[in-house]
């Protein structure tokens, strides 16, 4: 009982001990906030990667699509490959949805303020409804957000804007032809005037819709006042030209599409590169009728079935070496590994703050032992054992670490829960955005508080406090009472 009383008395009377408490508190709070923010970014990134790639991806390096043959030596169409996969007894109940896609590189061209703009993009041909069933698509659309049956159909407003754009282009083209060619129409060698009634006798092509990345269609910049301005470069109904390579020979091909919606994942890497078009139209443009370059698969239970499904799929397509099968984690393995390594290194560096608190405990406890020689000698002469004296100082270190961890945990959780409000105040005071939205395309700083991480941080901090109190505690326990009282 006397050990607990002495620990409590030292905590109340030795104000220098509050330096140790503050050091432990700041170290614990910093670790909690940094881990919560990094975990939030990591979780958000994994959600985006998982959503876009689906659970399991089957793809090929062939530019003209899969070359999987049936028993008679004929190549299987995407629909026949899906039937082959779903007819497998092991895969039938473990696969919830599957959709074919074509993924390739392309150049997107459009006019903006009279200037032709060209951007390299990642062109993806999909069936929108089956792609939505796989997940990670409809929830990121702007106009059709969360729709169970998204499509490339144009709205009435988009069609109206397309017609207005077409008439404006025809008017400008007619004006540019009419102004410089002032010829005598009676001259038999004169070029006849253009026929403005182009709709008569000419079938109009069917307008195909395209879903473009949000960052492609919207430009962000800072004005003279330093404010972020977002300007729409592509509205729904605006036409774009997509140039890509067709077939195995990679000959240049192109197609014209109308913007029908935007993809906004809040990940700049995707929002500034992804363009989705109808699968059947991209197959016609690239000369790939009845072919695909990838399959997106959604599993019934990812964690339970991923190993079984990938193993069975590799067995199913063992005679097709160009077919590659991988989970989304395997596809993004280097990126996910880099995030974990960075998080581990940062935790190691930040834990040095707790190490500083440990050295403070070591210095202060050494001072206390030097000052309390007489008290230690009296206690040992009255019957206190070496183990009892050792427990006093180790308990004191445990008490300092526990109080510091409790305050640090409270502080860290409060900062994490209000980090966006704190960021807004700091941005207002400094006049500069601490968390620029135009860089990350996030509405707010993502956070994720993990209980096990907090427990590990607190346990490490308490263990550090006890470890650094062990040396002065051992010195106090080994003190001989006669030597401590010989000058009294």
C-alpha positions in Angstrom: 0.0 0.0 0.0 2.9 2.4 0.8 4.2 2.0 -2.7 1.0 3.4 -4.2 0.9 6.2 -1.7 4.5 7.2 -2.5 3.9 7.1 -6.3 0.8 9.3 -5.9 2.7 11.7 -3.6 5.6 12.0 -6.0 3.2 12.7 -8.9 1.6 15.6 -7.0 4.7 17.2 -5.4 7.3 16.7 -8.2 6.1 19.3 -10.7 9.1 18.4 -12.9 7.3 15.1 -13.6 4.6 17.0 -15.5 7.3 17.6 -18.2 7.4 13.8 -18.7 3.6 13.7 -18.8 3.5 16.4 -21.5 6.2 14.7 -23.5 4.3 11.4 -23.5 1.0 13.2 -24.2 2.4 15.0 -27.3 4.1 11.9 -28.6 0.9 9.8 -28.2 -1.3 12.5 -29.7 1.0 13.0 -32.7 1.1 9.3 -33.4 -2.7 8.9 -33.2 -3.4 11.9 -35.5 -0.8 10.9 -38.1 -1.9 7.2 -38.1 -5.6 8.3 -38.4 -4.9 10.6 -41.3 -2.6 8.1 -43.1 -5.1 5.3 -42.5 -7.9 7.5 -43.9 -5.9 8.3 -47.1 -4.9 4.6 -47.4 -8.5 3.4 -46.9 -9.9 5.9 -49.4 -7.2 5.0 -51.9 -7.9 1.3 -51.5 -11.6 1.9 -51.9 -11.0 3.7 -55.2 -8.5 1.1 -56.5 -10.8 -1.8 -55.5 -13.8 -0.1 -57.0 -12.3 0.6 -60.4 -10.6 -2.8 -60.7 -13.3 -5.0 -59.1 -12.4 -8.1 -57.0 -10.7 -10.2 -59.7 -9.4 -9.1 -63.1 -8.8 -11.3 -66.1 -6.8 -9.6 -68.8 -4.4 -10.2 -71.7 -1.5 -8.4 -73.2 -2.8 -9.0 -76.7 -4.0 -5.7 -78.2 -6.7 -7.5 -80.2 -8.2 -9.3 -77.3 -8.4 -12.8 -75.9 -7.5 -15.7 -78.1 -9.1 -18.5 -76.1 -10.1 -21.5 -78.3 -12.9 -23.9 -77.9 -12.8 -27.7 -78.5 -13.1 -27.2 -82.3 -10.3 -24.6 -82.4 -12.5 -21.5 -82.8 -12.0 -18.4 -80.7 -14.5 -17.9 -77.9 -16.5 -14.6 -77.8 -16.7 -12.7 -74.5 -20.2 -14.1 -74.0 -19.0 -17.7 -74.5 -16.1 -17.1 -72.1 -18.6 -15.9 -69.4 -20.7 -19.0 -70.0 -17.6 -21.1 -69.6 -16.7 -19.4 -66.3 -20.2 -19.6 -64.9 -20.7 -23.2 -65.8 -17.8 -24.3 -63.6 -19.2 -25.8 -60.4 -16.6 -24.2 -58.1 -17.0 -20.7 -59.6 -20.8 -20.7 -60.1 -21.8 -19.8 -56.5 -18.7 -17.7 -55.8 -19.0 -15.2 -58.6 -21.7 -12.6 -58.2 -21.2 -10.6 -61.4 -18.9 -10.5 -64.4 -18.5 -8.0 -67.3 -16.2 -7.8 -70.4 -14.3 -4.6 -71.2 -11.8 -3.3 -73.7 -9.1 -1.1 -72.2 -6.6 0.7 -74.4 -4.7 4.0 -74.8 -6.2 6.9 -76.8 -6.0 10.6 -77.5 -9.1 12.7 -76.6 -9.6 15.9 -78.7 -12.1 18.7 -78.2 -12.5 22.4 -78.7 -12.3 24.9 -75.9 -12.4 28.6 -76.5 -11.6 28.1 -80.2 -8.6 26.0 -79.5 -8.2 22.3 -80.1 -7.1 20.5 -77.0 -5.7 17.0 -77.1 -5.2 14.8 -74.0 -3.8 11.3 -73.6 -6.5 9.1 -71.9 -7.2 5.6 -70.8 -10.1 4.5 -73.0 -12.4 1.8 -71.6 -15.3 0.2 -73.5 -18.0 -1.2 -71.2 -21.6 -2.3 -71.0 -22.8 0.2 -68.3 -25.4 -2.0 -66.6 -23.2 -5.1 -66.2 -20.3 -2.8 -65.2 -22.5 -1.2 -62.5 -23.4 -4.7 -61.3 -19.7 -5.4 -60.7 -19.5 -2.2 -58.7 -17.2 0.8 -58.5 -18.8 2.6 -61.4 -22.3 4.0 -61.0 -21.6 5.4 -57.5 -18.9 7.7 -59.0 -21.1 9.1 -61.8 -22.2 12.7 -61.4 -25.6 12.8 -63.2 -26.5 9.1 -62.8 -24.9 8.7 -59.3 -26.1 5.4 -57.7 -28.3 4.4 -60.6 -28.8 0.7 -61.0 -29.2 1.0 -64.7 -26.7 3.7 -65.9 -26.4 4.3 -69.7 -24.7 6.3 -72.4 -28.1 7.8 -73.5 -28.1 11.6 -74.0 -30.5 13.7 -72.1 -32.8 16.2 -73.8 -30.6 19.1 -72.7 -27.5 17.3 -74.1 -29.2 16.7 -77.4 -30.3 20.4 -77.5 -26.7 21.6 -76.8 -25.4 19.2 -79.5 -27.7 20.7 -82.0 -26.8 24.2 -81.0 -23.1 23.4 -81.3 -23.6 21.9 -84.7 -25.5 24.9 -86.0 -22.8 27.2 -84.6 -20.1 25.2 -86.3 -22.0 25.2 -89.7 -22.5 28.9 -89.4 -18.8 29.6 -88.7 -17.8 27.2 -91.5 -20.1 28.9 -94.0 -18.9 32.3 -93.0 -15.2 31.4 -93.4 -16.0 30.0 -96.9 -18.2 32.9 -98.0 -16.0 35.9 -96.9 -12.7 35.2 -98.7 -14.2 33.8 -101.9 -15.9 36.8 -103.5 -16.3 35.3 -107.1 -18.6 36.1 -109.9 -21.2 33.4 -109.9 -21.8 33.9 -113.6 -18.2 32.7 -114.3 -18.4 29.1 -115.4 -15.1 28.3 -113.7 -16.3 29.7 -110.4 -16.7 27.3 -107.4 -20.4 26.7 -106.8 -21.7 27.9 -103.4 -21.9 25.2 -100.7 -25.3 23.6 -100.2 -26.4 24.6 -96.7 -29.2 22.0 -96.6 -26.9 19.2 -95.6 -29.5 17.3 -93.7 -31.5 16.5 -96.9 -30.8 13.0 -98.3 -27.9 12.4 -95.9 -28.6 10.0 -92.9 -27.4 11.5 -89.7 -25.0 9.2 -87.7 -26.2 7.9 -84.3 -24.7 10.0 -81.6 -22.8 7.7 -79.1 -22.3 8.9 -75.5 -19.1 9.0 -73.6 -18.5 9.3 -69.9 -15.3 11.4 -69.3 -13.3 11.9 -66.1 -14.3 14.9 -64.1 -10.8 16.5 -64.2 -10.7 16.2 -68.0 -13.9 18.2 -68.4 -13.3 20.7 -65.6 -10.2 22.9 -65.3 -9.1 24.2 -61.9 -6.9 27.2 -61.5 -6.2 30.1 -59.1 -7.3 33.6 -59.9 -5.6 36.8 -59.0 -7.0 36.7 -55.5 -5.7 33.2 -54.9 -9.1 31.6 -55.0 -9.6 28.2 -56.7 -11.8 28.6 -59.8 -13.4 25.6 -61.6 -14.3 26.1 -65.2 -16.3 23.7 -67.3 -14.5 22.8 -70.5 -16.8 20.0 -71.6 -20.5 20.2 -71.0 -23.0 17.4 -71.6 -23.7 17.3 -75.3 -20.3 18.6 -76.4 -18.6 16.4 -79.0 -15.2 14.8 -78.6 -13.0 12.9 -81.0 -11.2 9.8 -79.7 -8.2 8.5 -81.6 -6.8 5.1 -80.8 -5.1 2.1 -82.3 -7.2 -0.7 -83.9 -6.7 -4.4 -83.9 -3.4 -6.3 -83.7 -1.7 -4.1 -86.3 -2.3 -0.9 -84.3 -3.6 1.2 -87.2 -4.9 4.6 -86.2 -8.7 4.7 -85.9 -11.0 7.2 -84.5 -14.6 7.9 -83.4 -16.8 10.8 -82.5 -18.7 10.8 -79.2 -20.9 13.2 -77.2 -20.3 13.8 -73.5 -23.2 12.3 -71.5 -21.9 12.2 -67.9 -18.8 12.6 -65.7 -16.8 10.1 -63.6 -15.8 11.7 -60.3 -13.9 9.3 -58.0 -12.1 12.1 -56.2 -8.8 10.5 -57.3 -7.0 12.8 -59.7 -5.2 9.9 -61.4 -8.5 8.4 -62.5 -10.5 11.6 -63.0 -8.0 13.1 -65.4 -7.4 9.9 -67.5 -10.5 7.7 -67.7 -13.0 7.8 -70.6 -15.8 5.3 -70.9 -17.5 4.5 -74.1 -20.0 1.8 -75.2 -18.3 -1.6 -75.6 -20.0 -2.5 -78.9 -19.0 0.9 -80.5 -15.4 0.5 -79.4 -15.4 -3.0 -80.8 -16.5 -1.7 -84.2 -14.0 1.2 -84.2 -11.0 -1.1 -83.3 -12.1 -4.0 -85.5 -12.7 -6.2 -82.5 -16.2 -7.5 -83.0 -16.8 -10.4 -80.6 -13.6 -9.7 -78.6 -12.5 -8.1 -75.3 -9.3 -7.4 -73.5 -10.4 -7.8 -69.9 -13.1 -9.2 -67.6 -14.1 -7.6 -64.3 -15.4 -10.0 -61.7 -17.2 -9.4 -58.4 -17.1 -12.2 -55.9 -19.8 -13.1 -53.4 -17.3 -12.9 -50.5 -13.9 -11.5 -51.5 -11.9 -12.4 -48.4 -13.3 -16.0 -48.4 -13.3 -16.8 -52.1 -10.4 -14.8 -53.7 -7.8 -17.6 -53.4 -10.2 -20.4 -54.5 -11.5 -18.4 -57.5 -8.1 -17.2 -58.8 -6.7 -20.8 -58.5 -9.7 -22.3 -60.3 -9.6 -19.6 -63.0 -5.9 -20.3 -63.7 -6.8 -24.0 -64.0 -9.7 -23.3 -66.3 -7.5 -21.2 -68.7 -4.3 -23.2 -68.3 -4.1 -23.8 -72.0 -4.2 -20.0 -72.8 -0.9 -18.6 -71.7 -1.8 -15.0 -72.7 -4.6 -15.0 -70.1 -3.6 -13.3 -66.8 -5.6 -13.6 -63.6 -5.0 -11.5 -60.5 -6.9 -9.9 -57.6 -7.1 -6.2 -57.4 -4.5 -6.3 -54.6 -2.1 -8.2 -56.8 -2.6 -5.6 -59.5 -1.8 -2.7 -57.2 0.7 -4.6 -55.1 3.7 -2.2 -55.4 1.5 0.8 -54.6 -0.1 -0.8 -51.6 3.3 -2.0 -50.4 4.8 1.5 -50.8 1.9 2.9 -48.6 2.6 0.4 -45.9 6.4 1.0 -45.9 5.9 4.8 -45.7 3.5 4.4 -42.9 5.9 2.2 -41.0 8.9 4.5 -41.5 6.8 7.5 -40.4 5.6 5.8 -37.3 9.2 4.8 -36.4 10.4 8.4 -36.8 7.5 9.9 -34.8 8.0 7.4 -32.0 11.2 9.2 -31.3 9.0 11.8 -29.6 8.1 9.2 -27.1 11.7 8.3 -26.9 12.5 11.9 -25.9 9.9 11.6 -23.1 11.7 8.4 -22.0 15.0 10.2 -21.6 13.2 12.9 -19.7 11.9 10.2 -17.3 15.4 8.8 -17.0 16.9 12.2 -16.1 14.2 13.2 -13.6 14.1 9.8 -11.9 17.9 9.9 -11.5 17.5 13.3 -9.8 14.8 12.0 -7.5 16.9 9.0 -6.5 19.8 11.4 -5.7 17.6 13.6 -3.6 15.8 10.8 -1.8 18.9 8.9 -0.6 17.9 9.6 3.0 14.2 8.6 2.5 15.2 5.4 0.7 17.6 4.5 3.5 15.0 5.1 6.2 12.5 2.9 4.3 15.0 0.1 3.9 16.0 0.3 7.5 12.3 -0.1 8.5 12.1 -3.3 6.5 11.4 -2.2 2.9 12.9 -4.8 0.6 15.0 -4.1 -2.6 12.0 -5.4 -4.7 9.7 -3.0 -2.8 11.9 0.0 -3.6 12.2 -1.1 -7.2 8.4 -1.4 -7.5 8.0 2.2 -6.2 10.0 3.8 -9.0 8.8 1.4 -11.7 5.3 2.1 -10.5 6.0 5.8 -10.7 7.2 5.4 -14.3 4.0 3.4 -15.0 1.9 6.1 -13.5 3.5 8.8 -15.6 3.2 6.8 -18.8 -0.4 5.9 -18.1 -1.5 9.5 -17.3 0.5 10.8 -20.3 -1.1 8.2 -22.6 -4.6 8.9 -21.3 -4.2 12.6 -22.0 -2.5 12.0 -25.3 -5.2 9.7 -26.5 -7.9 12.2 -25.5 -6.0 14.9 -27.3 -5.3 12.9 -30.4 -8.9 11.7 -30.8 -10.3 15.2 -30.4 -7.8 16.6 -33.0 -8.7 13.8 -35.4 -12.4 14.3 -35.1 -12.1 18.0 -35.7 -9.2 18.1 -38.1 -11.1 19.6 -40.9 -12.3 22.5 -38.7 -8.7 23.0 -37.5 -7.5 23.0 -41.1 -10.0 25.6 -42.0 -8.9 27.9 -39.1 -5.2 27.4 -40.0 -5.9 28.1 -43.6 -7.7 31.3 -42.7 -4.9 32.5 -40.4 -2.1 31.7 -42.9 -4.0 32.7 -46.0 -2.9 29.5 -47.7 -4.7 26.2 -47.9 -3.2 23.6 -45.6 -5.1 20.8 -47.5 -5.5 21.9 -51.2 -8.6 20.4 -52.6 -7.4 20.9 -56.2 -4.5 18.5 -55.5 -6.4 15.6 -54.0 -10.0 16.2 -55.2 -11.2 15.3 -51.7 -13.9 17.3 -50.1 -12.2 16.9 -46.7 -9.2 15.3 -45.0 -10.0 11.6 -44.7 -9.4 10.0 -41.3 -9.9 6.5 -39.8 -9.4 5.9 -36.1 -8.4 2.3 -35.5 -8.8 1.1 -31.9 -6.1 -1.5 -32.2 -3.6 1.1 -33.4 -4.4 3.3 -30.4 -3.9 0.4 -28.0 -0.5 -0.4 -29.6 0.6 3.2 -29.4 -0.4 3.5 -25.7 1.2 0.2 -24.9 4.4 1.2 -26.6 4.4 4.6 -24.8 3.8 3.0 -21.3 6.4 0.3 -22.0 8.9 3.1 -22.9 8.2 5.0 -19.7 8.7 1.9 -17.6 11.9 0.9 -19.5 13.6 4.3 -18.9 12.6 4.3 -15.2 14.2 0.8 -14.7 17.8 2.1 -14.4 17.2 4.7 -11.6 14.8 2.2 -9.9 17.5 -0.5 -9.9 20.0 2.1 -8.5 17.6 3.0 -5.7 16.9 -0.7 -4.9 20.6 -1.5 -4.7 21.3 1.3 -2.2 22.6 0.1 1.2 20.7 1.7 4.1 23.9 2.2 6.2 25.6 4.2 3.4 22.5 6.3 2.9 22.2 7.2 6.7 25.8 7.4 7.7 26.0 11.2 7.5 22.6 11.7 9.2 
